Amino acid sequence: MFTIGRIFAIIATYGIDALVIAMLIRVIASWFQFDERFAFIRFLARLTDPLIKPIRRIVRPAAGLFDFSFLIAWFMLITIQILLLQALPPLM
């Protein structure tokens, strides 16, 4: 039987995991010079940009080579996921 807490836990788990996977695919695609000309990369950019752009404004790329905004966004998403799942009552 699904309770509200269980449904919220499923959404928190799989929703944040999907965002992390989308960010990972976008990072790997950027290494191979796939840009937003491709529809799938454009979709991933629209999905992940609201998370990454605010961090990019604060943390500039180091010497123009390394962009740590993806790493910081990933860390923040995982932290939010852990905190959300710990805030829920135990599921039985």
C-alpha positions in Angstrom: 0.0 0.0 0.0 1.3 3.4 -0.9 1.2 6.1 1.7 1.9 9.8 1.1 5.3 9.4 2.8 6.2 6.5 0.6 5.1 8.3 -2.6 7.2 11.3 -1.6 10.2 9.1 -0.9 9.9 7.5 -4.4 9.6 10.9 -6.0 12.6 12.3 -4.0 14.7 9.2 -4.8 14.0 8.7 -8.5 13.5 12.4 -9.3 16.8 13.5 -7.9 18.6 10.5 -9.3 17.2 11.3 -12.8 18.6 14.9 -12.5 22.0 13.5 -11.4 22.1 11.2 -14.4 21.0 14.0 -16.8 23.9 16.1 -15.4 26.3 13.3 -15.8 25.3 12.7 -19.4 25.6 16.4 -20.2 29.1 16.5 -18.7 30.2 13.6 -20.7 28.6 15.0 -23.9 30.5 18.3 -23.3 33.8 16.4 -23.2 33.1 15.0 -26.7 32.0 18.4 -28.1 28.3 17.6 -28.3 26.6 21.0 -28.0 23.0 22.1 -28.0 22.6 21.5 -31.8 21.5 18.0 -30.8 17.9 17.9 -29.5 18.7 15.5 -26.6 21.5 17.7 -25.3 19.2 20.7 -25.7 16.6 18.9 -23.6 19.2 18.0 -20.9 20.4 21.6 -20.9 16.9 22.9 -20.3 16.4 20.3 -17.5 19.7 21.0 -15.7 20.4 24.7 -16.4 18.1 25.9 -13.6 20.4 24.1 -11.2 23.7 24.9 -12.7 23.4 28.5 -13.9 23.0 30.1 -10.4 26.1 28.2 -9.2 28.0 29.3 -12.3 27.3 32.9 -11.5 29.0 32.4 -8.1 31.8 30.0 -9.0 33.6 31.0 -12.1 35.5 28.3 -14.1 39.0 27.9 -12.7 41.5 29.3 -15.2 38.9 28.7 -17.9 39.6 25.0 -17.9 37.5 23.4 -15.1 33.9 24.1 -14.4 33.1 23.0 -10.9 29.4 24.0 -11.1 28.3 20.5 -12.1 30.2 19.0 -9.2 28.8 21.5 -6.7 25.2 20.9 -8.1 25.7 17.2 -7.8 26.8 17.5 -4.2 23.9 19.7 -3.4 21.3 17.4 -5.0 22.6 14.4 -3.2 22.7 16.3 0.1 19.1 17.4 -0.5 18.0 13.9 -1.3 19.6 12.5 1.9 18.0 15.2 4.0 14.6 14.7 2.5 14.7 10.9 2.9 15.9 11.3 6.6 13.1 13.8 7.3 10.4 11.2 6.3 9.1 8.8 8.9 10.4 5.2 8.6 8.7 3.2 5.9 7.5 -0.2 6.7 
